[in-house]
Amino acid sequence: MTSTHHILKPLLSILLFLMFYPAFGQEPLLCMGRYWSEDDANLVMKEFASKWDDLESWEERAEVIRKGIIDGMQLKKMPVMKGEFNPVLHHRREMDGYVVENIAIESFPGFWITGNLYTPVSPKEKNPAVLCPHGHAEDKRFTADVQIRSAALARMGAIVFAYDMVGYGESHQINHKIPIALVLQTYNSRRVLEYLLSRPDVDPSRIGMTGGSGGGTQTFILAAIDKRIAVSVPVVQVSAHFFGGCICESGMPIHNSGHHQTNNVEIAALCAPRPQLLISDGADWTHNTPRIEYPYIQKVYALYHAEHRVENVHLPAEKHDYGPSKRAAAYNFLGHHLDLNMGALPYDNGYKEDFVKVLKPDQLKVFDSAYPLPAEALQGDQAVIDYLGFR
């Protein structure tokens, strides 16, 4: 039995390599959508697990994966900015326990990140902060679920920046399907992070990030490459077989460099040993999370003796959204790890969110007749691509 095992294990490794890895010298492959079947992904996760067996070997693999993300999206081509946010901030409205304002910051010269800033009514000298990216929908930032979770976290004591996906909401300077959407979104998220860190009222040791679907992708990618994200909550997105169905998630070769192969499970694992909550459901590509994705990530956290910092809330009777029960799980996790005021949220056999006043899109927009988009703003995909020097 033992002799056969020693023969079969290397043969399995070779077979999986030939099935899924490109030959050296080939162009890097894009891993998009349901790139593997669920059966194949199960086998590949076993192959990935065979590549490390202690902290040192995992960290060697982690560095290869992290470099693959950065090089694959060509992040180093993006401008190096030192502050220079030039914030546009207006329409301050004090609500029931929170404040909401309309905000835009300059990501790089001529390109703007549009969103809303939610803050506590009575902030402390230093407050935790949460980045709140969203998933795929034309006007997703203005929807009730994004407003509710942002307002609730602010009422709990966080400074929350909810911002548009590129090409959606007020991000009209480019189309969402621009070929470099993945790097633009990651860079935008990092600029939002740096803006929050630049504020004197933000505690740099307590920065969280959470988003659903495509916003979940943004969350685990930024947490993987930037350790300033202290707590990560990707929702309904981490999958062994599904790599993200949009160009903004898998349209640049971050999973396969030609000499390595990874997937979103390992990218999420790069967050270790920082606190991370995976929220999954029974009706999308996260339905295997308790059996496939979460056990793998748990093993990585165990290398750091940090098993207590990673959790999975699986909702087998629910679908692909960031609805009330998913928000409740996020409130508890972020509340615990960012030291938020859990008592600030009304609770009666569940969190009560009816204190949030859902505003209309026009009330949340940054750029209007009184605050127009700056005249020097870049316009169109090609103008942005040319400015950044991508080919």
FENDA-V957525 format. One record per pair of residues at least 12 apart in sequence whose ideal C-beta (glycine too) atoms are under 6 Angstrom apart, sorted by the first residue. I is the first residue (numbers start at 1). GAP is how many residues later the second one is. Records with the same first field share a line. If there is no record, write none. Layout:
BEGIN
I=GAP, GAP
END
This chain:
BEGIN
16=31
20=241
21=240
22=236
26=232
28=225, 228, 229, 230
29=227
30=223
31=212, 219, 224, 225
32=211, 218
33=212
34=207, 208
35=208
36=205
38=203
41=199, 200
45=195, 251
55=248
58=245
62=208
64=196
65=197, 201
66=159
68=189, 192
69=156, 185
72=180, 181, 182
73=109, 110, 179, 181
74=109
75=108
78=109
79=29
85=20, 21, 110
86=20
87=18
88=16, 278, 283
89=12, 14
90=12, 281
95=262
96=259
97=24, 58
98=20, 53, 56, 57
99=20, 22
100=16, 18
101=16
102=14, 264
103=12, 14
104=262
105=90
107=81, 84
110=266, 267, 268
111=267
113=50, 75
114=50, 56, 57, 252
115=46, 47, 48
116=46, 248
117=44
118=32, 33, 36, 42
119=35, 40
120=34, 37
123=78
126=77
127=32, 74
128=30, 75, 78, 210
129=30, 67, 73, 78
130=23, 28, 30, 78
131=30, 61, 78
132=18, 28, 30
133=78, 82, 85
134=12, 77, 81
135=77, 78, 79, 80
136=78
138=30
139=30, 222
141=21, 23, 28
142=219, 222
144=214
145=177
146=16
147=211
148=205, 208
149=178
150=12
151=205
155=189
156=184, 185, 188
157=183, 184
159=43
161=31
163=29
166=15, 18, 19
170=195
173=205, 206
174=207, 210
175=206
177=70
178=203
180=210
181=66, 67
182=66, 69, 70
185=33, 63
186=35
189=29, 33
206=132
207=21, 22, 23
208=23, 126, 130
209=20, 23
210=23, 120
212=23, 24, 110
213=23, 24
216=18, 19, 21
217=20, 27, 32
219=13, 15
220=14, 47, 48
223=48
224=43, 46
230=44
231=44, 106, 107
232=39, 44
233=44, 97
235=44, 87, 91
236=45, 50, 84
238=26, 30, 40, 55
239=46, 47
240=23, 25, 52, 53
242=43
265=28, 31
269=28, 31
272=28, 29, 32
273=31, 33, 36
275=34, 62
276=34
277=34, 56
278=34
279=34, 47, 50
280=34
281=34, 37, 38
282=34
283=36
284=36
289=23, 25
290=24
294=18
297=13
313=16
328=23
END
